Amino acid sequence: MEVLNSRMILRPADHERSVRFYRDVLGLAICREFPGGTVFFLGQGYLEVSGRGGQGPSPDQVLWLQVRDLRASFDELREQGVTVLAEPEHKPWGLHEGWIADPDGMNIVLVEVPADHPIRRDTRGD
């Protein structure tokens, strides 16, 4: 199997509210829109907000977003009234992480990768 692209699809309770959150609060750029759906650029993938959800997201589902400056991102999001689930902290696996929620309660982890973290190295030759 050869994977050419990836996309996460969210089914929100309120489409317009979720589009406003991802576009205006998180600042994601729109890739395309279609009747009943909006696709956002999400780093090297895409986030599609379309359809209508039922019971809301599972706590087992998490959207992982890498940011350049975790503290500045949290300060900005807090000013905009975003629900903070966990303050930024250094994790035992070496990443800096903080957790927020989208309007439907979707867990979002914001991650800052330190310069010396193995994710930043090409280990294929090791």
Residue pairs with C-beta under 8 A, 6 or more apart in sequence:
5 45
5 46
6 44
6 45
6 46
7 39
7 45
7 46
7 47
7 48
8 42
8 45
8 46
8 47
8 48
8 63
9 48
9 50
9 51
10 18
10 47
10 48
10 49
10 50
10 53
10 57
10 102
10 104
10 106
11 50
11 51
11 52
11 53
11 54
12 18
12 49
12 52
12 53
12 103
12 104
13 52
13 53
13 56
13 103
13 104
14 103
14 104
15 36
15 38
15 49
15 50
15 51
15 52
17 103
18 49
18 102
18 103
18 104
19 38
19 49
21 102
21 103
22 28
22 38
22 40
22 47
22 49
22 102
23 30
23 38
23 40
25 77
25 80
25 82
26 65
26 77
28 40
28 41
28 42
28 47
29 40
29 41
30 38
30 39
30 40
30 41
31 39
31 40
31 41
31 46
32 38
32 39
33 39
34 50
36 50
36 51
37 48
37 49
37 50
37 51
38 48
38 49
38 50
39 46
39 47
39 48
39 49
40 46
40 47
40 48
40 49
42 65
43 65
43 66
47 63
53 104
56 104
56 105
56 106
57 104
57 105
57 106
57 107
59 107
61 106
61 107
62 107
62 108
62 109
63 102
63 106
63 107
63 108
63 109
64 108
64 109
64 111
65 108
65 109
65 110
65 111
66 110
66 111
66 112
66 113
67 73
67 110
67 111
67 112
68 112
69 112
70 88
70 96
70 97
70 98
70 110
70 111
70 112
71 88
73 98
73 110
74 84
74 87
74 88
74 98
74 100
74 110
77 84
77 100
78 84
82 100
82 101
83 100
83 101
84 98
84 99
84 100
85 99
85 100
85 101
85 107
86 97
86 98
86 99
87 98
88 96
88 97
88 98
88 110
88 112
89 96
89 97
89 98
90 96
91 97
94 114
94 117
94 118
95 111
95 112
95 113
95 114
95 117
95 119
96 111
96 112
96 113
96 114
97 109
97 110
97 111
97 112
98 109
98 110
99 107
99 108
99 109
99 110
100 108
100 110
101 107
101 108
102 108
113 119
113 120
114 120
